Amino acid sequence: MTYLPKPKFRHPSIEKNALGLTHRDYEGSISTLCAGCGHDSISSAIMHACFELDLPPHRIAKLSGIGCSSKTPTYFLGNAHGFNSVHGRMPSVLTGANLANKDLIYLGVSGDGDSASIGFGQFAHSIRRGVNMVYIVANNGVYGLTKGQFSATSDKGAKLKKGAVNTDDAIDLVTMAIHLGATFVARSFSGDKKQLVPLIKAAIDHKGPAFIDCISPCVAFNNHDGSTKSFDYVRAHNEAVNALDFITERAPITADYDPGQTQQVKLHDGTSILLRKMNADYDIHDRVAAINYLMKHDVAGEIPTGLVYLEDEPGDMHDRLNTVDRPLNELSDADLVPGSAALAKINASLR
Amino acid sequence: MAIESVNDFVVRFANVNGSGSASANLLFARAVMRMGVPVATRNIFPSNIQGLPTWFEVRVCEQGWLGARGGADLVVAMNPQTWDKDVASIEYGGYLFYDCSRPIPASKFREDLTVIGVPLTEICNREYNDARQRQLMKNIMGLGALSAVLDMDVSVIEALLSEQFKGKQKLIDANLKALAIGRDWALANLQCPIGLRVKQADGVGDRIYVEGNAAASLGAVYGGATVCAWYPLTPSTSLAEGFTSYCKRLRGDAETGKNKYAIVQCEDELASIGVVIGAGWNGARAFTATSGPGISLMQEFLGLAYFAEIPAVLFNVQRGGPSTGMPTRTQQSDVLACAYASHGDTKHVLLFPRDPGEAFEFGALAFDLADRLQTPVFVMLDLEIGMNSHLTKPFAWDDDRKLDRGKVMSKADLDSSRDFGRYLDVDGDGIPFRTYPGTHPSRGSFFTRGTTRDAYARYTEEGGPYVENMQRLLRKFETAKSYVPAPLIDSAGAAARFGVLHYGSTAAPMDEAIDMLRKQGMQVDVMRVRGFPFAHAVDDFIASHEKVFVVEQNRDAQLRTLLMTEIGASPDKLVSVLHYDGSPVTARYIARAIADLVARAETPAKEGALS
């Protein structure tokens, strides 16, 4: 981390988005994570995505659990409310926040310990409940704040810095998320901003549980030979199924792609995703095939990345609960309190 | 001598769980009430779905005492499995009502009892072919016979049946027929009435008969709750289910058919309280309903809500602990677990309703208090209140009342450049202002965390701001004293040496116990505590009495501990009266214990005078 405060002035020609905001308006306070931490790249990708989508920062709520990853919401979107909750319990807090006000964008940031170990249950249930959220796991396979113990996403056979070998099987959150009913599932790598930023943009736009497993090497405890979550290892074994661009009306795609290799996926609100397929046979709409593909490549020691699964017309928890359009936290006394006349009827029925 | 009593006796129905007896039993209780005679009813049931014994106790009491009395004058013995125990439980000279279709050896009876045998199974088998109908109609037929021996006005039962099955004439006819068969058989073959009789009276007034859990859930509707997150747990389940059914009736949007509420059955209690805290943080009124084991699971989150100052409402329907304990029996044994829930220095606001009427009132109030004080508020029910129907004053609501959202800064407040510090004590009452997420593009955002921070919610690990914040939380707790419902005093008139302090479901038997004691010439003042932190009146009450008997339904005298630690009450002054076998405490038990203690307290003085 740095101790130098960020200067407040900005260059007059700095780029502005449709809201007249600059990148600086999407920043938070200075990161206290280790220099070179993958998590800071994720924060940066989130800021980029929000800037490019022209989102007013205060309409986003950022929630996290406990751990290095969960510290990051302090370091982006300073004008958004944030909630650093309890270890492994971000999903339930986010679920409650979402119930209270369906109009905000909910960004849940978690880690592999936070989501695959202590919070595995809440991860699972928030997804199967269909909460409209972007759930990002900064996955480094190791506990950082407690100085380098294995987490549940550490691969079997992976080595700690001091030589200890992991003998337990790893949990793959991507496969789990598809299985549990997430309607947008992706894996990315904090070292690949080109892939990560459009994924986050598409995930924010997605109405339903959007899950991104982002491998994010821990430079302090898990970036050595023998680690399967190091920068070198991930780069060498990264097997992208596709690359994508998230297209809004404001930013139509201009790049020229080979038509045989692209697929345009229209989304509900007029936006679309342009996929550049790396693997011609891969169908992002096929849930069963996706799980099959992930498991096959896992056995081969490869790390599939990209948009792995997408449901085009997802619903969310509020649809299932049939809640009113107005956020519940804006309902007035008249909406909520049935009054004395209704009570008199109830009294009469209890005599 | 057979017991003779009009409008003052206890009937206990001994049944098999799942046999369909509950509705006939309830019908009996409601019929007595419709005749203007107060009843106090209790379910005694095991942790079981079908097959194990259950009892339904109806205390008929024109004087209006609503606590459990203990003993039974008439047992309706429909369960062979518990026959011996049921027969043994009848008061001397009491009555035994049973199905005499199959002979029972004479040794199974007691000589002092009046035995009322009705061949219910035999009649049913003759009248009905269908097995389920035989079972259900047997219950109604039994009620018919009972109405005859107790001299009840059968038209009241007929009216209740017609109301219950309104619009289903076939069912009404079938039930009325069964009722008449039973009644006619009894009138023709038995000596009617027996020594126990129900006579028309005027003791019920406009009171309603309702379960505490249903009442509390209706309180949550009126308190403006929009989010309910819960996990099934006896005896709290019917509270969340009550909220669901009341919301369906009262909270639909007439135009769109959409819901002005959200109810989530969670994967566990950790998630339940997490959802509640997330919703509270985001400005919705949210609650969970649970019992002791759930409270244990929620501990970490409750510390977060206390420290990060997030409104939350918890209905704790207490049962016998520890561990799985006595899941279908009543206790007041979570007082300390709730008052000091979580690690670190924490204290929480507790409300102690006495019955369904206060469960409604406090159920609504809890949401105002949680928003006003920005902290978790516990409504401390128990199985006795929650899962039994009680006669209680009718629910009331003042249509001019506004929901108190507490100190929340709006966009306009923030635009006016008022200083906003999330944990800044601007009014000296320890309560800071908060903002809802999404209020303003550039002002009022803050980061909520369980770690330490300064008055402007900026992360800090400095000792100074930490201590300052913890002291402010104490100031806030002091403020809470004036917000929780004030204790109620029942004064003996003349300066009494002894006081009695109690709370929650002990109130009903306490009313009767105090009447017993005063009739014996014992003058005691009584205070019913209704909230924690304790109002200053509690200190004064203890100070002004030589001894104060603290009556509780737990082993460890938990409220007494709170009185000693929170207001420094002297242990010598506070004498415990404890009852914790899982049954609701009775007036007899309380009166006897207090009479003994008073006698003992007075003895040393006499000895002193003699020596």
Contacts between the chains, C-beta under 8 A, distances in Angstrom:
chain1	res1	chain2	res2	distance
A	56	B	441	5.8
A	57	B	441	7.5
A	58	B	437	7.8
A	58	B	438	5.8
A	58	B	439	7.3
A	58	B	440	6.3
A	58	B	441	5.0
A	58	B	442	7.5
A	58	B	445	6.1
A	59	B	438	5.4
A	61	B	282	7.2
A	61	B	437	4.7
A	61	B	438	7.1
A	63	B	278	7.5
A	73	B	447	7.4
A	74	B	447	5.8
A	74	B	459	7.3
A	78	B	445	7.0
A	79	B	441	6.5
A	79	B	442	5.7
A	79	B	445	5.0
A	80	B	437	7.4
A	80	B	445	6.0
A	81	B	435	7.6
A	81	B	436	8.0
A	81	B	437	3.5
A	81	B	438	7.2
A	81	B	445	5.3
A	81	B	446	6.7
A	81	B	447	7.7
A	81	B	448	7.3
A	82	B	445	7.8
A	82	B	446	7.8
A	82	B	447	4.2
A	82	B	448	6.7
A	83	B	278	7.5
A	83	B	281	6.1
A	83	B	447	7.6
A	83	B	448	4.4
A	83	B	449	7.6
A	84	B	447	6.7
A	84	B	448	6.9
A	84	B	449	4.1
A	84	B	450	7.1
A	84	B	451	7.2
A	85	B	274	7.3
A	85	B	277	7.6
A	85	B	278	7.9
A	85	B	304	6.6
A	85	B	448	7.9
A	85	B	450	7.3
A	86	B	274	7.4
A	86	B	300	5.5
A	86	B	301	5.8
A	86	B	304	5.6
A	86	B	450	6.8
A	89	B	270	6.4
A	89	B	271	7.6
A	89	B	274	4.8
A	89	B	301	6.9
A	91	B	271	7.8
A	91	B	274	7.6
A	92	B	229	7.9
A	92	B	266	7.1
A	92	B	270	7.0
A	92	B	271	4.1
A	92	B	272	7.8
A	92	B	273	7.9
A	92	B	274	2.7
A	92	B	275	5.1
A	92	B	278	6.6
A	93	B	274	4.9
A	93	B	275	7.4
A	93	B	277	5.9
A	93	B	278	3.7
A	93	B	281	7.3
A	94	B	278	6.1
A	95	B	264	7.1
A	95	B	271	7.7
A	95	B	274	7.4
A	95	B	275	5.1
A	95	B	278	6.2
A	96	B	227	6.4
A	96	B	229	6.7
A	96	B	274	6.5
A	96	B	275	3.7
A	96	B	276	6.1
A	96	B	277	6.3
A	96	B	278	2.6
A	96	B	279	3.8
A	96	B	280	7.4
A	96	B	281	7.5
A	96	B	282	7.2
A	96	B	284	7.9
A	96	B	286	6.4
A	97	B	278	4.1
A	97	B	279	6.5
A	97	B	281	6.1
A	97	B	282	4.3
A	97	B	437	7.3
A	98	B	278	7.6
A	99	B	226	7.9
A	99	B	227	4.9
A	99	B	262	4.5
A	99	B	264	7.1
A	99	B	275	6.9
A	99	B	278	7.6
A	99	B	279	5.3
A	99	B	284	6.7
A	99	B	286	7.8
A	100	B	226	7.4
A	100	B	227	6.3
A	100	B	278	7.3
A	100	B	279	4.3
A	100	B	280	7.9
A	100	B	281	7.9
A	100	B	282	3.6
A	100	B	283	5.9
A	100	B	284	3.4
A	100	B	286	7.3
A	101	B	282	5.3
A	101	B	283	6.9
A	101	B	284	7.4
A	101	B	436	7.7
A	101	B	437	7.2
A	101	B	438	6.7
A	103	B	438	7.3
A	104	B	282	7.8
A	104	B	437	6.2
A	104	B	438	5.0
A	121	B	267	5.8
A	121	B	268	7.0
A	121	B	271	7.6
A	122	B	267	7.5
A	122	B	270	7.5
A	122	B	271	5.9
A	122	B	274	7.2
A	124	B	267	7.9
A	125	B	266	7.2
A	125	B	267	4.4
A	125	B	271	6.4
A	129	B	264	7.2
A	318	B	262	7.6
A	321	B	259	6.5
A	321	B	262	5.0
A	321	B	263	7.4
A	321	B	264	7.7
A	322	B	257	7.7
A	322	B	258	5.4
A	322	B	259	5.2
A	323	B	258	6.2
A	323	B	259	5.3
A	323	B	260	7.7
A	323	B	261	7.6
A	323	B	262	5.4
A	324	B	253	5.3
A	324	B	256	6.7
A	324	B	258	4.4
A	324	B	259	6.5
A	324	B	260	5.4
A	325	B	256	7.6
A	325	B	258	7.2
A	328	B	226	4.1
A	328	B	227	6.6
A	328	B	260	7.2
A	328	B	261	7.3
A	328	B	262	6.4
A	328	B	279	7.9
A	328	B	284	4.8
A	329	B	226	7.5
A	329	B	279	8.0
A	329	B	282	5.9
A	329	B	283	3.7
A	329	B	284	4.4
A	329	B	436	6.5
A	331	B	226	6.4
A	331	B	260	5.7
A	333	B	224	7.0
A	333	B	402	6.0
A	333	B	403	5.3
A	335	B	260	5.4
A	336	B	221	7.9
A	336	B	224	4.2
A	336	B	226	6.9
A	336	B	251	7.5
A	336	B	260	6.7
A	336	B	403	7.1
A	337	B	221	8.0
A	337	B	222	5.6
A	337	B	224	6.3
A	337	B	397	7.5
A	337	B	401	7.9
A	337	B	403	7.1
A	338	B	221	6.6
A	338	B	222	6.9
A	338	B	250	4.4
A	338	B	251	7.7
A	339	B	397	6.5
A	339	B	399	5.4
A	340	B	396	7.2
A	340	B	397	4.6
A	340	B	398	7.4
A	340	B	399	5.2
A	342	B	250	6.1
A	343	B	222	7.6
A	343	B	395	5.0
A	343	B	396	7.1
A	343	B	397	5.1
A	346	B	218	6.9
A	346	B	395	6.5
A	347	B	206	7.8
A	347	B	208	5.3
A	347	B	394	4.3
A	347	B	395	5.8
A	350	B	208	3.9
A	350	B	209	5.7
A	350	B	210	4.9
A	351	B	33	7.8
A	351	B	206	7.8
A	351	B	207	7.8
A	351	B	208	5.8
A	351	B	209	6.9
